[in-house]
Amino acid sequence: MNMKKLIMVCLAVTALVAALELSNLLPHLAAAVLFLGAGCIVAYLLALGEQRRNSINELNFISQAEHSLTNCPPRLVLNRLQEAIKKGTGADKVYFSAQLPSAEAGVNDEWDEQMITTVDALVRERQAAFIWPNPDDSQLAALFDLSEVKELMALPVKNGDELMGVLYIGSDSPIRLDQKQDMVGRLTLCAANAIIRHRLCETEEAHTTAVIKALINAVDAQQPFFAGHSERVAAAAVLIAGRLNLAPGEALALKYSALLHDAGKIRAGEGEQAGMEHPQQGAALLPEDEFFLPIKEAILSHHERYDGKGYPQGLIRNDIPFLARIITVADVYDALVRLCPEEERLTHARAVQTIKKATGTLFDPLVVVAFEEVAAEINAFYQNN
């Protein structure tokens, strides 16, 4: 029995007892009043406890949903928001539009286009939430009569004064969406903030990448033979890493370290010994900071071998930083198909076979497997670059 039914039973029993006492009229009037008062107090306490539990459950739900929205990949923010709102409100449909819904977007299969277009215009004009049913918008009743939607909430998703889009929440049955406006508003604001943060991070990453590429161009100016090498290695390494489930921070560190893996050549000078020192020289270019630590380690170790016969430290197997093990495969592939003298270059297929044969000696077997899985994509990139 749920709490609402329990409270109703409590009140009914109390009323029944009071009626029985009143059946003997005045002699038992005081007892009836006492029974009735006690029953009302018990019902009130039960209702208060239920309300408190509901509030706690809703706060816990909002907290978990906000954590999920804040920490998910950018492409999943709106999907997570839709899932959270459906679960939190019981709504049948949740739709986010950065522009007016259209037949191509598939909205017409679920909602009346004229109704949504009208609501969209109202939300954009008012810059405030729209909730139906609403007595103040009774002139819209004819539009909603054409649709199966019994309740609808539309909220503006904003970045300061910029309207990013409109969030629509609909239900084919009464669920009192008006009582969920605060919760939906909080989750929508959290999602908007997550999108904004991701945009800022993407902008910052683009600026950082541009600076790194400027440094690479300086290296290439000294050794034109290597022009494009670092960018190709970075592209191949990122494709390989896509099969290895790297965390977002690791993936970014891999991209930067692959771009910078030969940056030390700008300081290493000429000759075989100088060339073997470029990993240390490259790592030394970066500051001693926690953010740069995995990048420095990958640059320092990208010439280590899985069997321990590499340089500069002779690291073996899992002692070699994982990002460096990825870069090593991408670096050798580029050397085989591009950096070798033209008459010695291998075809893509032969380069793949050569790398497979060196599994367990030069290369980490796990990385080689990932490399094989994306070999066709790597080849396609090389064909176009």
C-alpha positions in Angstrom: 0.0 0.0 0.0 1.5 3.4 -1.0 1.6 6.3 1.4 -1.3 8.2 -0.2 -3.6 5.2 0.3 -2.4 4.7 3.8 -3.2 8.3 4.8 -6.7 7.9 3.3 -7.3 4.7 5.2 -6.1 6.4 8.4 -8.5 9.3 7.9 -11.4 6.9 7.1 -10.8 4.8 10.2 -10.6 7.9 12.3 -13.8 9.2 10.9 -15.5 5.9 11.4 -14.4 5.7 15.1 -15.5 9.3 15.6 -18.9 8.5 14.1 -19.4 5.5 16.3 -18.6 7.6 19.4 -21.0 10.3 18.2 -23.8 7.8 17.8 -24.3 8.0 21.5 -24.4 11.8 21.2 -23.2 14.1 23.9 -21.8 11.6 26.5 -19.1 10.6 24.1 -18.6 13.9 22.3 -15.2 14.5 24.0 -13.9 11.1 23.1 -15.0 11.5 19.5 -13.2 14.9 19.2 -10.1 13.2 20.7 -10.2 10.3 18.2 -10.8 12.7 15.3 -7.9 15.0 16.4 -5.5 12.1 17.0 -6.3 10.6 13.6 -5.8 14.0 11.8 -2.4 14.4 13.5 -1.3 10.9 12.5 -2.4 11.5 8.9 -0.6 14.9 8.9 2.7 13.3 10.2 2.5 10.6 7.6 1.9 13.1 4.8 4.8 15.2 6.1 7.1 12.2 6.2 6.1 11.2 2.7 6.7 14.8 1.4 10.1 14.9 3.0 11.1 11.5 1.5 10.0 12.7 -1.9 12.0 15.9 -1.6 15.1 13.9 -0.6 14.6 11.5 -3.4 14.2 14.3 -5.9 17.4 16.1 -4.6 19.4 12.9 -4.9 18.0 12.3 -8.4 19.0 15.9 -9.5 22.4 15.6 -8.0 23.1 12.3 -9.8 21.8 13.7 -13.1 23.9 16.9 -12.8 27.0 14.8 -12.2 26.2 12.7 -15.2 25.7 15.8 -17.4 28.8 17.5 -16.2 31.1 14.5 -16.8 29.8 13.0 -20.0 31.4 13.5 -23.5 30.1 16.6 -25.3 28.2 14.6 -27.9 26.2 12.8 -25.2 25.1 15.9 -23.1 21.7 16.3 -24.8 21.0 12.6 -24.8 21.7 12.4 -21.1 19.5 15.4 -20.5 16.6 13.8 -22.4 17.0 10.6 -20.4 17.2 12.4 -17.1 14.1 14.5 -17.8 12.1 11.5 -19.0 13.0 9.6 -15.9 12.4 12.6 -13.6 9.0 13.7 -15.0 7.5 10.6 -16.6 7.2 12.4 -19.9 6.8 10.5 -23.1 8.8 12.7 -25.4 11.7 15.1 -24.9 13.1 17.0 -27.8 15.8 19.7 -28.1 15.8 22.0 -31.1 18.4 24.6 -32.1 16.0 25.8 -34.8 12.4 25.4 -35.7 11.3 21.8 -35.9 10.9 20.5 -39.4 9.7 17.4 -41.2 13.4 16.4 -41.9 14.1 16.4 -38.1 11.4 13.8 -37.6 9.4 15.8 -35.1 6.2 15.8 -37.2 5.9 12.0 -36.6 5.3 12.7 -32.9 4.0 16.3 -32.5 1.8 18.6 -34.6 4.2 20.9 -36.5 1.9 24.0 -36.2 1.6 23.5 -32.4 5.4 23.2 -31.9 6.2 26.1 -34.2 3.7 28.3 -32.3 5.1 27.3 -29.0 8.7 27.8 -30.2 7.9 31.4 -31.3 6.3 32.1 -27.9 9.3 30.8 -26.0 11.8 32.8 -28.2 9.7 36.0 -27.8 9.1 35.7 -24.1 12.5 34.2 -23.3 10.7 32.2 -20.6 9.2 28.8 -20.1 5.9 27.8 -21.6 3.6 25.3 -19.9 0.4 23.8 -21.2 -2.3 23.6 -20.0 -2.2 27.3 -19.0 -5.4 29.5 -18.6 -3.4 32.5 -19.8 -2.9 30.9 -23.2 -6.4 29.5 -23.6 -6.4 30.8 -27.3 -4.0 27.9 -28.0 -6.5 25.2 -27.0 -7.5 24.6 -30.6 -3.8 23.8 -31.5 -3.5 21.3 -28.7 -6.9 19.7 -29.6 -5.2 18.6 -32.8 -2.5 16.7 -30.9 -2.4 13.8 -28.5 -0.2 15.8 -26.2 -2.0 16.5 -22.9 0.8 18.4 -21.3 3.7 20.3 -22.8 6.6 22.3 -21.3 9.0 24.3 -23.4 12.1 26.0 -21.9 14.7 28.3 -23.5 18.2 26.9 -23.2 20.4 30.0 -22.8 24.1 30.9 -22.7 23.8 34.3 -21.1 21.7 36.3 -23.5 22.3 33.8 -26.3 19.4 31.4 -27.0 21.0 28.1 -27.7 17.7 26.3 -28.5 14.4 25.2 -27.0 13.8 22.1 -24.9 10.3 20.5 -25.4 8.8 18.0 -22.9 5.5 16.4 -23.7 3.2 13.8 -22.3 0.2 12.0 -23.7 -1.3 11.7 -20.2 -1.6 14.1 -17.3 1.6 14.1 -15.2 1.6 17.6 -13.7 4.6 18.9 -15.6 4.1 22.3 -13.9 5.2 20.8 -10.6 8.5 19.6 -12.2 9.5 23.0 -13.7 12.2 23.7 -11.1 13.8 20.3 -11.5 13.8 20.5 -15.3 15.1 24.1 -15.1 18.1 23.0 -13.0 19.0 20.1 -15.3 18.6 22.2 -18.4 20.9 24.9 -16.9 23.4 22.2 -16.0 23.4 20.9 -19.5 23.7 24.3 -21.0 26.7 25.0 -18.8 28.3 21.7 -19.8 27.9 22.6 -23.5 29.5 26.0 -22.9 32.4 24.5 -21.0 33.0 22.0 -23.8 32.9 24.8 -26.4 35.5 26.7 -24.4 37.7 23.6 -24.0 37.5 23.0 -27.8 38.5 26.6 -28.5 41.4 26.4 -26.0 42.5 23.1 -27.5 42.3 24.5 -31.1 44.5 27.5 -30.0 47.0 25.1 -28.2 47.2 22.9 -31.3 47.8 25.9 -33.5 50.8 26.9 -31.3 52.2 23.4 -31.3 51.9 23.2 -35.1 53.8 26.5 -35.3 56.6 24.9 -33.3 56.5 21.8 -35.6 56.8 24.1 -38.7 59.9 25.5 -37.1 61.4 22.0 -36.8 60.3 21.2 -40.4 62.1 24.4 -41.6 65.4 23.0 -40.4 64.7 19.5 -41.8 62.2 19.8 -44.7 62.4 16.0 -45.2 60.3 15.6 -42.1 57.6 18.1 -43.2 54.1 16.7 -42.2 55.6 13.8 -40.3 54.4 14.8 -36.8 50.9 15.7 -38.0 50.6 12.3 -39.7 51.9 10.5 -36.7 49.4 12.3 -34.5 46.5 11.5 -36.8 47.4 7.8 -36.9 48.0 7.7 -33.1 44.6 9.3 -32.4 42.9 6.7 -34.7 44.7 3.8 -32.9 43.8 5.3 -29.5 40.1 5.3 -30.5 40.1 1.5 -30.1 41.9 1.6 -26.7 39.2 3.5 -24.6 41.5 6.3 -23.4 40.0 8.8 -21.0 39.4 12.3 -22.5 42.5 13.7 -20.7 44.7 10.8 -22.0 43.5 11.3 -25.5 44.3 14.9 -25.4 47.8 14.2 -24.0 48.3 11.6 -26.7 47.5 14.1 -29.4 49.8 16.8 -28.0 52.7 14.4 -27.4 52.4 12.8 -30.9 52.5 16.3 -32.4 55.6 17.1 -30.3 57.4 13.8 -30.3 60.2 15.1 -32.5 60.3 18.7 -31.3 63.6 18.0 -29.6 65.3 17.9 -33.0 65.2 21.7 -33.0 67.8 21.6 -30.2 69.5 18.2 -30.7 71.9 19.3 -33.5 73.2 17.0 -36.1 74.8 13.5 -36.2 73.6 10.1 -34.9 74.3 10.8 -31.2 72.5 14.1 -31.4 69.6 12.4 -33.1 69.4 9.9 -30.3 69.2 12.7 -27.8 66.1 14.3 -29.3 63.6 12.5 -26.9 65.3 14.1 -23.9 65.6 17.4 -25.7 61.9 17.4 -26.6 60.8 16.4 -23.1 62.9 19.2 -21.7 61.0 21.8 -23.8 57.9 21.4 -21.7 57.4 22.8 -18.2 57.5 20.8 -15.0 53.7 20.8 -14.5 51.2 18.0 -13.7 49.3 18.7 -17.0 52.5 18.2 -19.1 53.8 15.2 -17.2 52.2 12.4 -19.4 53.2 14.4 -22.5 56.8 14.7 -21.4 56.9 11.0 -20.5 55.5 10.0 -24.0 58.0 12.2 -25.8 60.9 10.9 -23.8 59.9 7.3 -24.4 58.7 7.1 -28.0 61.9 5.3 -29.1 61.7 2.7 -26.4 61.1 -0.9 -27.5 58.7 -3.4 -26.0 61.6 -5.9 -25.5 63.7 -3.3 -23.6 66.3 -2.7 -26.3 65.2 0.9 -27.1 66.5 4.2 -25.9 67.1 6.5 -24.0 66.3 4.5 -20.9 65.9 0.9 -22.1 62.4 0.5 -20.6 60.6 -2.8 -21.1 56.9 -3.7 -21.6 54.5 -1.9 -19.2 57.3 0.2 -17.8 57.1 2.1 -21.1 54.3 4.8 -20.8 51.2 3.6 -22.7 51.0 6.8 -24.8 54.6 6.3 -26.0 53.7 2.7 -27.0 50.9 4.1 -29.2 53.1 6.8 -30.7 55.9 4.2 -31.5 53.6 2.2 -33.8 52.3 5.3 -35.6 55.8 6.7 -35.9 57.2 3.5 -37.5 54.3 3.2 -39.8 54.9 6.8 -41.1 58.6 6.0 -41.5 57.9 2.9 -43.5 55.4 4.5 -45.9 56.6 8.1 -46.1 60.0 8.9 -44.5 62.0 6.2 -46.2 63.7 7.1 -49.5 61.1 6.7 -52.2 62.6 3.5 -53.6 62.5 1.9 -50.1 59.0 2.8 -49.1 56.5 0.1 -48.4 53.0 -0.2 -49.5 50.3 0.1 -46.8 49.8 -3.7 -46.8 53.4 -4.5 -46.4 53.9 -1.9 -43.7 51.0 -3.5 -41.7 52.7 -6.9 -42.1 56.1 -5.5 -41.0 54.6 -4.0 -37.9 52.7 -7.2 -37.1 55.9 -9.2 -37.3 57.5 -7.0 -34.7 54.8 -7.6 -32.2 56.3 -8.3 -28.8 59.7 -7.1 -29.8 59.4 -3.5 -31.0 55.7 -3.1 -30.2 53.0 -3.7 -27.6 50.7 -6.5 -28.8 47.6 -4.6 -27.6 48.5 -1.5 -29.6 49.3 -3.6 -32.7 45.8 -5.2 -32.5 44.2 -1.7 -32.2 46.4 -0.6 -35.1 45.2 -3.5 -37.3 41.6 -2.6 -36.5 42.0 0.9 -37.8 44.6 0.2 -40.5 42.1 0.9 -43.3 41.2 4.3 -41.8 44.9 5.2 -41.4 45.5 4.2 -45.0 42.5 6.4 -46.1 44.0 9.4 -44.2 47.4 8.9 -45.9 45.8 8.7 -49.3 44.4 12.2 -48.7 47.3 13.8 -47.0 
